[in-house]
Amino acid sequence: MKKYYVTTPLYYVNSEPHLGTTYSTIMVDGINRYRKLLGFNTRFLTGTDEHGQKIQQTAKERGIEPQQHCDELSRKFQTFWSTVDVEFDIFYRTTSPKHKDTVSKALDFLHQKGDIYSKEYSGWYCVSEECFYPETDIKDGKTPTGRPVEWISEKNYFFKMSSYQQKLIDHINNNPGFIAPKSRKNEVLGFLKQPLEDLSISRPKSRIHWGIPLPFDSEHVAYVWVDALINYAAACGLFQEDRKNEFNSWWNESFVQHFIGKDILTTHAVYWTTLLMAMDVKLPDQIFAHGWILNKESEKMSKSLGDVIAPEDIINVIGLDSLRYYFFSEVNFGKDAPFSVELAALKSNSDLANNLGNLLSRCFTLINKYYDGLVPEMPDQTPQVILDHVEDLYENIEKAILKNQPSDAIKPVIDMLNTTGKYLEENAPWKQAKKGELKEAGECLRVALEVARLSTLALMPVMPNKTTEILNLLNIKPSLENGAEELKKWPGVQTGLKLEKIKPIFPRIDLES
Ligand code: MSP
């Protein structure tokens, strides 16, 4: 079976989940579910990034120990993901003993290999971004992103990143899908046109105590990015003698894909990959950088903006399905996208309430009214206009997911629903049935019901709960693992199945009230 290992970034525990981090986690969850539907054996990792100066400071401001702060916040992330139907296999924490041990082993390996050395270093340091900036980037005491910096002089350990520059350029050029979308690949290649500097991988304990001590100098802790990046491979057993088979299976033999936001491209595409090269470990198969969710002012939604809407509040107004559906259907995954409650509600009303929801309630109501609720027979021949959609559906979903464009997996569903809506209007089974043309009306309703079944199956990864509810009404025991088989079936509902009377499955969202 094809294997697929997918990751989100590890989120900093200096804030609770917000709409930006919720977006990136929900997208990866849905993509992982689509991969299951396409027959992959999958493993999905998310988690929290818990070391570094920012976390140390946040805990200090709260007057508690950093570990207590991390435990509290990490738990919040973990429980929040289940409230938004995110189903991960691994929730990874960088303060776990196993992680600390693996980071220590990795650094030891690099040190012994001669890829880590120490020197005195001075530079502009930005606490909130946890990194040094070159003099040329600093304007009026601020980073290009407007954050304050301070001048720091200290002994630092460096990773010989520069020695891997050419190898990395070659790898990117020889593996066209390695960094995606293409614009991000070009961005990284552009960055690599300048000589790559060595990477400072340590911070003195005198300044930051909240980190993993270097195995060869306990007066220093590992730079938080190096510490955190190692998680992806550590979670599969990197440098762990007793997990060699697992590492082979989930890292070496799987399609390994990191989804990240575009703001953390360099750390992943350059730092992480060169570290892996130095450790003689296979590189991930793909690093995909998605865009940002923007607020009404077209700014990145983040915890530092006062006007950010709490995801819980959004869900209270429009419901979780509408939120997940908006992300999947409207957002071009590689690009920035606006978000507002109004936009999500409009989308939900048009595609879910008026389209799929309406189709379902028409089928259920009319079948109850004229056929005692028993699913009528299929016609001898399904109209070709409908079959054209049905036949390509699975393949279209597959194409969309393999190119990381979930909205293209939804579009064929909506197109199929639109064609079916027209087909219903043209045939008007409600009129046919009234006139006593029960065979014709029944066949038409059955075709529509089959389209509703397929659409629901195709949306399982997006709205796992709601689609399960619908498929249960059709007596289909849904699972992503047998989803492909179900999606390729035509027809798939049992003739004569008794349908219950239902209330609207996707109620219209009335924003005024
Ligand atoms: N801890 C690091 C990642 C380490 S991975 C080994 C980090 N954490 S973060 O919490 O600041 O951000 C995590 C991710 O959330 C980033 O990929 C970032 O792009 C994403 N997002 C934060 N706000 C976002 C939006 N408004 N929209 C989309 N994604 C956003 O960086």
Boltz pocket constraint, residues with backbone or C-beta under 6 A from the ligand:
constraints:
  - pocket:
      binder: B
      contacts: [[A, 8], [A, 9], [A, 10], [A, 11], [A, 12], [A, 19], [A, 20], [A, 21], [A, 23], [A, 24], [A, 49], [A, 225], [A, 228], [A, 229], [A, 231], [A, 259], [A, 260], [A, 261], [A, 262], [A, 263], [A, 264], [A, 290], [A, 291], [A, 292], [A, 293], [A, 294], [A, 300], [A, 301], [A, 302]]
      max_distance: 6.0
